[in-house]
Amino acid sequence: MFRFIAGRLFKSVIILFAILVLNFFLIHAAPGDPAAIMAGEAGAADEKFLTDLREQFGLDKPLMVQLGTYVWGAMHLDLGFSYRQQMPVSELIWSRLPATLLLTLSAFSLSIVLGVLAGVKASARQGTWVDTIISTVALLFYATPLFWVALMASLLFSVGLGWLPGFGYETIGAGYTGLRRALDIGTHLILPASTLGLFFTAVYMRMTRASMLEVSRLDFVKTARAKGLAMKLIQRRHILRNALLPVITLAGLQAGQVVGGAVLTETVFAWPGIGRLMFEAINQRDYNVILGVFFVCAAMVLLFNLITDILYGLVDPRISVIS
């Protein structure tokens, strides 16, 4: 296990380095000049001021020199300086990262639990009205644009019914502490986490249902039925455990998509995470912040993939992660 994890970490470092370099060239290939944007915000656009800005932030150096400086800094977890926020990118991201992790992990857990439970229920009632309703609702959430669901949920539950807060991380100026603050944050979390989670719930429901139906036709399941085991026991111990492997694979692959979906969700609900930070940085041409967010997101996806491989061995002992 130690050799496996060490090997995967080594490969992850190489992949992360390649992503770092590729993102650097892609961002700098986009049209636009950060110095011109900063000069316009400052109300000065003369050439001397632009030259001073480029020199101050190292934008006047050759591209390869900027790349070397950035990669060297990233190796020491120094992601540069934000032109717009006037603070180190690392501090800016670390201050926003807990909110994003709270949102994405809550949505991810919700989608996995609801998706698997709904898939098991639909496969057990194949061809009945229960299967039809679950499949239709899942398809509806999957086909509906995420930003539209977020807007409608905010209008209905916040503006219309007044049940839940429609935006923000916590109540501004309330000064809550301890458990009261945790409950306040949890209340603000319900709408964005549910909106983001329901989209992926549909995916896991469809995958679980299809995998359960496929496994239920295998010989070892027929043998278990011939032995007289209860159907609930067969579904839980024999069918579900083997059917979870494709779901785990899909979950590992979609970890990055959850972060991508968080960009829209955080923007609509004014959630102060790195998704909203990246959206603002793109509009402001803040190169270092964009690259820093990409770097952190790529590291999170690689970590999720490592966890996925380890879970394979826990769900199915026949799979040896060491090999």
SEMARDREN-281110 format. One line per 3 residues: number of its first residue (from 1); their letters; for each residue z, x, y of C-alpha. Coordinates in Angstrom, 3 decimals. Layout:
BEGIN
NUM> a> Z,X,Y ~ ... .
This chain:
BEGIN
1> mfr> 0.000,0.000,0.000 ~ 0.841,2.829,2.394 ~ -2.483,4.567,1.680 .
4> fia> -4.328,1.296,2.147 ~ -2.703,0.545,5.510 ~ -3.176,4.150,6.680 .
7> grl> -6.846,4.053,5.726 ~ -7.419,0.741,7.477 ~ -5.652,1.975,10.592 .
10> fks> -7.868,5.074,10.659 ~ -10.996,2.927,10.375 ~ -9.625,0.594,13.044 .
13> vii> -9.175,3.484,15.480 ~ -12.814,4.505,14.980 ~ -14.013,0.916,15.461 .
16> lfa> -11.818,0.523,18.527 ~ -13.273,3.699,20.030 ~ -16.833,2.433,19.416 .
19> ilv> -15.980,-0.917,21.015 ~ -14.434,0.881,23.994 ~ -17.572,2.931,24.619 .
22> lnf> -19.959,0.016,24.045 ~ -18.055,-2.294,26.395 ~ -17.975,0.421,29.058 .
25> fli> -21.768,0.729,29.092 ~ -22.312,-3.048,28.912 ~ -20.003,-3.730,31.856 .
28> haa> -21.523,-0.982,34.009 ~ -25.053,-2.123,33.133 ~ -24.408,-5.503,34.761 .
31> pgd> -25.726,-5.856,38.339 ~ -23.310,-5.755,41.253 ~ -21.124,-3.246,43.075 .
34> paa> -17.310,-3.592,43.032 ~ -17.099,-1.541,46.218 ~ -19.378,-4.001,48.029 .
37> ima> -17.213,-6.931,46.854 ~ -14.013,-5.219,47.999 ~ -15.610,-4.347,51.328 .
40> gea> -16.731,-7.947,51.812 ~ -13.213,-9.230,51.124 ~ -11.841,-6.730,53.636 .
43> gaa> -14.340,-7.861,56.253 ~ -15.994,-4.450,56.553 ~ -19.358,-3.555,55.085 .
46> dek> -20.347,-0.313,56.841 ~ -21.603,2.560,54.699 ~ -18.643,4.832,55.530 .
49> flt> -16.161,2.252,54.251 ~ -18.191,1.726,51.052 ~ -18.317,5.473,50.450 .
52> dlr> -14.548,5.771,50.908 ~ -13.937,2.930,48.443 ~ -16.200,4.450,45.806 .
55> eqf> -14.475,7.806,46.206 ~ -11.003,6.249,46.086 ~ -11.622,4.477,42.779 .
58> gld> -13.875,7.125,41.214 ~ -17.021,4.980,41.404 ~ -18.977,7.814,43.023 .
61> kpl> -18.761,10.029,39.923 ~ -21.491,10.208,37.244 ~ -21.307,7.507,34.599 .
64> mvq> -20.483,9.916,31.771 ~ -17.632,11.399,33.819 ~ -16.257,7.903,34.411 .
67> lgt> -16.568,7.204,30.664 ~ -14.700,10.390,29.742 ~ -11.940,9.612,32.241 .
70> yvw> -11.586,6.066,30.966 ~ -11.556,6.988,27.259 ~ -9.008,9.750,27.852 .
73> gam> -6.801,7.321,29.742 ~ -7.169,4.625,27.063 ~ -6.018,7.119,24.424 .
76> hld> -2.777,7.397,26.424 ~ -2.647,3.590,27.013 ~ -3.657,4.112,30.641 .
79> lgf> -6.331,1.460,31.253 ~ -6.973,2.365,34.876 ~ -6.237,0.642,38.168 .
82> syr> -7.146,-2.901,39.241 ~ -9.195,-2.978,42.428 ~ -8.318,-6.580,43.128 .
85> qqm> -4.659,-6.762,42.076 ~ -3.778,-3.287,43.391 ~ -1.712,-2.401,40.351 .
88> pvs> -2.199,-0.580,37.014 ~ -4.229,-2.586,34.507 ~ -1.721,-1.902,31.722 .
91> eli> 1.123,-3.496,33.691 ~ -1.107,-6.422,34.614 ~ -2.128,-7.094,31.013 .
94> wsr> 1.362,-6.639,29.547 ~ 2.701,-9.148,32.069 ~ 0.094,-11.736,30.966 .
97> lpa> -0.036,-10.931,27.234 ~ 3.131,-12.847,26.148 ~ 1.709,-16.101,27.526 .
100> tll> -1.576,-15.603,25.664 ~ 0.171,-14.670,22.419 ~ 2.376,-17.754,22.697 .
103> ltl> -0.645,-19.989,23.240 ~ -2.958,-18.461,20.625 ~ -0.326,-18.113,17.891 .
106> saf> 0.860,-21.692,18.457 ~ -2.704,-23.023,18.353 ~ -3.567,-20.831,15.365 .
109> sls> -0.508,-21.960,13.379 ~ -1.134,-25.611,14.278 ~ -4.776,-25.426,13.203 .
112> ivl> -3.978,-23.711,9.889 ~ -1.198,-26.134,8.925 ~ -2.999,-29.321,9.945 .
115> gvl> -6.358,-28.113,8.620 ~ -5.032,-27.212,5.168 ~ -2.965,-30.387,4.850 .
118> agv> -5.877,-32.564,5.933 ~ -8.251,-30.700,3.599 ~ -5.915,-31.156,0.632 .
121> kas> -5.524,-34.859,1.397 ~ -9.286,-35.364,1.798 ~ -10.116,-33.524,-1.438 .
124> arq> -7.507,-35.538,-3.383 ~ -9.070,-38.781,-2.079 ~ -12.712,-37.725,-2.397 .
127> gtw> -15.140,-40.553,-1.683 ~ -12.478,-42.969,-0.415 ~ -11.897,-44.293,3.106 .
130> vdt> -9.171,-41.662,3.608 ~ -11.688,-38.877,2.972 ~ -14.194,-40.543,5.294 .
133> iis> -11.739,-40.946,8.176 ~ -10.385,-37.382,7.917 ~ -13.894,-35.886,7.728 .
136> tva> -15.135,-37.989,10.656 ~ -12.211,-37.089,12.912 ~ -12.575,-33.415,12.004 .
139> llf> -16.293,-33.487,12.784 ~ -15.597,-35.260,16.084 ~ -13.201,-32.553,17.281 .
142> yat> -15.529,-29.802,16.074 ~ -18.579,-31.248,17.845 ~ -16.821,-31.976,21.151 .
145> plf> -16.904,-29.143,23.742 ~ -13.522,-27.496,24.115 ~ -13.422,-27.678,27.909 .
148> wva> -14.188,-31.419,27.839 ~ -11.326,-32.093,25.408 ~ -9.017,-30.044,27.645 .
151> lma> -10.004,-32.002,30.744 ~ -9.713,-35.394,29.034 ~ -6.335,-34.495,27.521 .
154> sll> -5.052,-33.450,30.934 ~ -6.320,-36.641,32.573 ~ -4.895,-38.889,29.851 .
157> fsv> -1.498,-37.409,29.033 ~ -0.681,-35.857,32.402 ~ -2.420,-37.844,35.157 .
160> glg> -2.719,-41.200,33.395 ~ 0.400,-41.532,31.254 ~ 2.556,-38.856,32.882 .
163> wlp> 4.011,-37.785,29.555 ~ 3.281,-34.061,29.772 ~ 2.735,-31.494,32.533 .
166> gfg> -0.957,-30.895,33.128 ~ -0.959,-27.267,34.187 ~ 1.107,-24.099,34.485 .
169> yet> 3.426,-22.087,32.273 ~ 6.699,-23.624,33.481 ~ 8.019,-25.814,36.287 .
172> iga> 7.693,-23.854,39.518 ~ 10.926,-23.491,41.461 ~ 13.070,-25.193,38.796 .
175> gyt> 15.023,-22.029,38.027 ~ 15.715,-23.007,34.423 ~ 17.380,-20.464,32.127 .
178> glr> 18.118,-20.142,28.428 ~ 17.352,-23.099,26.200 ~ 16.385,-25.326,29.129 .
181> ral> 13.688,-22.868,30.171 ~ 12.418,-22.572,26.585 ~ 12.113,-26.354,26.359 .
184> dig> 10.301,-26.447,29.692 ~ 7.786,-23.819,28.525 ~ 7.384,-25.681,25.229 .
187> thl> 6.570,-28.877,27.089 ~ 3.910,-27.096,29.137 ~ 2.554,-25.554,25.916 .
190> ilp> 1.851,-28.828,24.089 ~ -1.427,-29.761,25.802 ~ -3.164,-26.346,25.811 .
193> ast> -2.034,-25.431,22.283 ~ -3.054,-28.826,20.880 ~ -6.430,-28.731,22.642 .
196> lgl> -7.219,-25.253,21.358 ~ -5.773,-25.868,17.898 ~ -7.577,-29.137,17.152 .
199> fft> -10.993,-27.478,17.404 ~ -10.126,-24.948,14.701 ~ -8.257,-27.579,12.657 .
202> avy> -11.605,-29.198,11.924 ~ -13.010,-25.902,10.638 ~ -10.096,-25.217,8.283 .
205> mrm> -10.060,-28.822,7.072 ~ -13.736,-28.658,6.040 ~ -13.282,-25.265,4.385 .
208> tra> -10.130,-26.330,2.501 ~ -11.721,-29.557,1.284 ~ -14.869,-27.828,0.012 .
211> sml> -12.900,-25.012,-1.619 ~ -10.462,-27.426,-3.298 ~ -13.311,-29.480,-4.763 .
214> evs> -15.019,-26.354,-6.053 ~ -11.881,-24.931,-7.693 ~ -10.952,-28.301,-9.219 .
217> rld> -14.086,-28.116,-11.420 ~ -13.180,-24.748,-12.964 ~ -12.083,-24.355,-16.582 .
220> fvk> -8.473,-23.315,-15.955 ~ -7.887,-26.544,-14.013 ~ -9.308,-28.576,-16.890 .
223> tar> -6.963,-26.705,-19.229 ~ -3.976,-27.524,-17.024 ~ -4.938,-31.200,-17.089 .
226> akg> -5.327,-31.098,-20.860 ~ -1.777,-29.758,-21.135 ~ -0.521,-32.893,-19.406 .
229> lam> 0.710,-31.281,-16.186 ~ 1.300,-33.568,-13.230 ~ -1.637,-33.777,-10.801 .
232> kli> 0.499,-32.799,-7.815 ~ 1.665,-29.697,-9.664 ~ -1.913,-28.792,-10.602 .
235> qrr> -3.074,-29.183,-7.026 ~ -0.254,-27.098,-5.598 ~ -0.006,-24.264,-8.123 .
238> hil> -3.515,-24.007,-9.540 ~ -6.083,-25.476,-7.151 ~ -4.604,-24.859,-3.693 .
241> rna> -3.552,-21.266,-4.296 ~ -7.052,-20.270,-5.399 ~ -8.716,-22.401,-2.728 .
244> llp> -6.788,-20.661,0.078 ~ -8.689,-17.367,-0.233 ~ -11.820,-18.568,1.642 .
247> vit> -9.555,-20.181,4.256 ~ -7.702,-16.890,4.804 ~ -11.025,-15.071,5.126 .
250> lag> -12.235,-17.575,7.705 ~ -8.940,-17.402,9.593 ~ -9.185,-13.618,9.850 .
253> lqa> -12.753,-13.801,11.119 ~ -11.944,-16.504,13.665 ~ -8.944,-14.728,15.163 .
256> gqv> -11.207,-13.375,17.893 ~ -12.663,-16.825,18.549 ~ -9.171,-18.180,19.225 .
259> vgg> -8.784,-15.601,22.003 ~ -12.236,-16.538,23.289 ~ -11.310,-20.211,23.306 .
262> avl> -8.145,-19.327,25.193 ~ -10.311,-18.296,28.167 ~ -11.459,-21.899,28.686 .
265> tet> -8.093,-23.422,27.813 ~ -6.122,-21.126,30.113 ~ -8.562,-21.760,32.950 .
268> vfa> -8.366,-25.564,32.656 ~ -4.576,-25.699,32.259 ~ -3.845,-22.802,34.687 .
271> wpg> -2.081,-20.930,31.876 ~ -1.218,-17.413,33.115 ~ -2.606,-15.434,30.165 .
274> igr> -5.139,-12.642,29.731 ~ -7.938,-15.171,29.136 ~ -7.588,-16.515,32.649 .
277> lmf> -7.117,-12.961,33.907 ~ -10.440,-11.945,32.351 ~ -12.203,-14.949,33.895 .
280> eai> -10.915,-13.990,37.333 ~ -11.794,-10.323,36.798 ~ -15.385,-11.203,35.860 .
283> nqr> -15.820,-13.185,39.059 ~ -14.332,-10.320,41.090 ~ -16.251,-7.535,39.306 .
286> dyn> -12.981,-5.791,38.501 ~ -14.348,-3.378,35.873 ~ -11.071,-1.886,34.709 .
289> vil> -9.382,-5.247,34.143 ~ -12.372,-6.549,32.154 ~ -12.454,-3.427,29.993 .
292> gvf> -8.678,-3.536,29.542 ~ -8.732,-7.147,28.347 ~ -11.614,-6.386,25.972 .
295> fvc> -9.660,-3.413,24.614 ~ -6.511,-5.455,23.960 ~ -8.472,-8.361,22.420 .
298> aam> -10.350,-5.996,20.100 ~ -7.067,-4.407,18.991 ~ -5.625,-7.876,18.273 .
301> vll> -8.650,-8.860,16.162 ~ -8.444,-5.643,14.126 ~ -4.732,-6.257,13.572 .
304> fnl> -5.408,-9.813,12.388 ~ -8.033,-8.523,9.941 ~ -5.528,-6.030,8.523 .
307> itd> -2.974,-8.820,8.063 ~ -5.662,-10.928,6.375 ~ -6.360,-8.209,3.803 .
310> ily> -2.655,-7.883,3.049 ~ -2.332,-11.662,2.624 ~ -5.046,-11.569,-0.025 .
313> glv> -2.716,-9.698,-2.351 ~ 0.154,-12.090,-1.648 ~ -1.869,-15.237,-2.302 .
316> dpr> -3.716,-13.895,-5.346 ~ -2.024,-11.021,-7.223 ~ -5.288,-10.365,-9.074 .
319> isv> -6.647,-8.847,-5.860 ~ -5.346,-5.305,-5.380 ~ -5.448,-4.210,-1.747 .
322> is> -4.789,-0.626,-2.827 ~ -8.167,-0.463,-4.553 .
